[in-house]
Amino acid sequence: MSNLVSKEIRLKSRPEGMPTAANFELAEVKVAPPKAGEILVRNAYMSVDPYMRGRMIERESYVPPFQIGEPLTGHAVGTVIASENPSFKTGDIVTHMLGWREIATIGSDPMSALTTAKIDTAIAPMQAYLGTLGMPGLTAYAGLLRVGALKEGETVFVSAASGAVGTVVCQIAKNKGCYVVGSAGSDDKCAWLKDKARVDATINYKKFPSEAALTAEVKRLFPKGIDVYFENVGGIHLTAALSNMRLKGRIAVCGMIEQYNNTQPAPGPWNIIMTIPLSLRIEGFIVSNHYDLLGDFLRDMGGWIKAGKMHWHETVLEGIEKAPEAFLGLFKGSNFGKMLVKVGPEKV
Amino acid sequence: MSNLVSKEIRLKSRPEGMPTAANFELAEVKVAPPKAGEILVRNAYMSVDPYMRGRMIERESYVPPFQIGEPLTGHAVGTVIASENPSFKTGDIVTHMLGWREIATIGSDPMSALTTAKIDTAIAPMQAYLGTLGMPGLTAYAGLLRVGALKEGETVFVSAASGAVGTVVCQIAKNKGCYVVGSAGSDDKCAWLKDKARVDATINYKKFPSEAALTAEVKRLFPKGIDVYFENVGGIHLTAALSNMRLKGRIAVCGMIEQYNNTQPAPGPWNIIMTIPLSLRIEGFIVSNHYDLLGDFLRDMGGWIKAGKMHWHETVLEGIEKAPEAFLGLFKGSNFGKMLVKVGPEKV
């Protein structure tokens, strides 16, 4: 315990536009034994998520920016290897917010207490708590059911449908008896969505690269229009959806990944005026405003997993050194389902 | 009664882009005595409203399009001059939907019954029922309080603030103890908004013609941001508002008058992505979905008028021949407050 070292990834410089490997640096630190109230966790998996791009900018936002020279943070799962906190014992499997490193020292301050939790690996493998059973899953659940106010039997369009959030959105909607169309960036992803997520139809958006083409394809698949559009992408996906919404439709705005690396303003949706005759609601959200749904979410999700009505897919890169590459891949659609980095052993 | 004639304005052709006088024609028709269930109304005032532009297009919408060669329709007030309907007697003052003509023959079908009502001129002059006490007033009330979910003490930005809807929005917000800034197109309109509508500040938007300039001025007047933006205009007003919204802000989309005559798609708001970090809601509405508020509206509005806390301004053109000019003026900002056409005597 006295000679522990941990590799970690630090933010070396703030990206302008699309981030590159040069914005990150690998470092190695000595890990001190835990002080009173602290635990040490050997991370097994860490998550990379699109929202982290926003934290790389120096600005006021709903989460404070990452600091230059400091290790990045984010969701991770691992095993407690030393504990001076009576709530945890060695061998506990936990999720927490100190990813981007091999060994995390977690304090007992209120924020750490709120974001560190033991998990039940009888329900699903530990890494599922970074995806379907974790923040992306709750994002899908809150966004579709509360923000999108989905009703049984409605029609649902999902962009980035094969991503960590999108796959869950598609399956919750199917479990609610809805007609679901998912958009994704390859035939393989589309095939998985039909086979495993049980969506009614898919759009490989790379085959419909113009607004007119995508709008026509959405119209073909939604002859009576869309009740809920779950927005992960922005750009022509949003415009095509707006041109095909039904009366009193809802657009739950979870992300606009196409725009996170823009250095110039991208054109907005010219047809936002459709909100008026159709009484549309467009509502953005962040998952942290919906943590009150966590209990309902875990209950429903556990039931769906047990019943074989919730599947997921993971893209896993091996080694902490690959974390920047995994993160950059999110913006190229390299991930299929949840993008993870395996940074240590599952069993310690 | 047997030789009554009525002048009326018909749609001669469908406008493309900005309508012109050539899209309208004046006609004169003989008026038959009322049949069973019918009443004749000599109109005193008729309303022109921006939404009528949408009805001039041949398309599916929430109201059917106007037909070529037929008289236009819209809100009007006048005096019953003959009645074969037991619900009305000669001399009653009524509002109804058969404007754009001097004498209206109103049947007893369900739609006519729903839209024809006696009014109380003890509360306000008859023409106020086409503005503050009528459809524009209810639009303001429902849009601000229900769609915008305004709370006491919030900050409110109103575009087209000196229009028929905007003047009411500003004063309801002030009556609810809010900080209110209105945007209008002349110093005279801005002065009226400060003096009569009691807004805290105004923006003469013609002095801030670029997005950057308007955004900076909105920021100056809302150092802590906007809780509710009441959208009547579109274009850079929407973009400037989006750049200045507060956490959990609401944008009630009532109209986008800048865009009604576009023949090419106008750029949309590049910063709609702000909906995500700020959990913003953008919601469009049409007043006809909120008629259930009519009772509350008339009670509150009557109280505010009586208490001297609700003022209005009218721009009145004289003569049915002027109706097209009045309508076209809406898109040039020629109106100050409610745009009306006086088409007959107040007292018959």
Chai-1 contact restraints between the chains, C-beta under 6 A:
chainA,res_idxA,chainB,res_idxB,connection_type,confidence,min_distance_angstrom,max_distance_angstrom,comment,restraint_id
A,S61,B,P277,contact,1.0,0.0,6.0,A-B,restraint_1
A,Y62,B,P277,contact,1.0,0.0,6.0,A-B,restraint_2
A,V253,B,T275,contact,1.0,0.0,6.0,A-B,restraint_3
A,V253,B,I276,contact,1.0,0.0,6.0,A-B,restraint_4
A,M256,B,I273,contact,1.0,0.0,6.0,A-B,restraint_5
A,Q259,B,I273,contact,1.0,0.0,6.0,A-B,restraint_6
A,P265,B,W270,contact,1.0,0.0,6.0,A-B,restraint_7
A,A266,B,W270,contact,1.0,0.0,6.0,A-B,restraint_8
A,P267,B,P267,contact,1.0,0.0,6.0,A-B,restraint_9
A,G268,B,G268,contact,1.0,0.0,6.0,A-B,restraint_10
A,G268,B,P269,contact,1.0,0.0,6.0,A-B,restraint_11
A,G268,B,W270,contact,1.0,0.0,6.0,A-B,restraint_12
A,G268,B,I272,contact,1.0,0.0,6.0,A-B,restraint_13
A,P269,B,G268,contact,1.0,0.0,6.0,A-B,restraint_14
A,W270,B,P265,contact,1.0,0.0,6.0,A-B,restraint_15
A,W270,B,A266,contact,1.0,0.0,6.0,A-B,restraint_16
A,W270,B,G268,contact,1.0,0.0,6.0,A-B,restraint_17
A,I272,B,G268,contact,1.0,0.0,6.0,A-B,restraint_18
A,I273,B,M256,contact,1.0,0.0,6.0,A-B,restraint_19
A,I273,B,Q259,contact,1.0,0.0,6.0,A-B,restraint_20
A,T275,B,V253,contact,1.0,0.0,6.0,A-B,restraint_21
A,T275,B,G284,contact,1.0,0.0,6.0,A-B,restraint_22
A,I276,B,V253,contact,1.0,0.0,6.0,A-B,restraint_23
A,I276,B,G284,contact,1.0,0.0,6.0,A-B,restraint_24
A,P277,B,S61,contact,1.0,0.0,6.0,A-B,restraint_25
A,P277,B,Y62,contact,1.0,0.0,6.0,A-B,restraint_26
A,S279,B,G284,contact,1.0,0.0,6.0,A-B,restraint_27
A,S279,B,F285,contact,1.0,0.0,6.0,A-B,restraint_28
A,S279,B,N289,contact,1.0,0.0,6.0,A-B,restraint_29
A,L280,B,G284,contact,1.0,0.0,6.0,A-B,restraint_30
A,R281,B,E283,contact,1.0,0.0,6.0,A-B,restraint_31
A,I282,B,I282,contact,1.0,0.0,6.0,A-B,restraint_32
A,E283,B,R281,contact,1.0,0.0,6.0,A-B,restraint_33
A,G284,B,T275,contact,1.0,0.0,6.0,A-B,restraint_34
A,G284,B,I276,contact,1.0,0.0,6.0,A-B,restraint_35
A,G284,B,S279,contact,1.0,0.0,6.0,A-B,restraint_36
A,G284,B,L280,contact,1.0,0.0,6.0,A-B,restraint_37
A,F285,B,S279,contact,1.0,0.0,6.0,A-B,restraint_38
A,N289,B,S279,contact,1.0,0.0,6.0,A-B,restraint_39
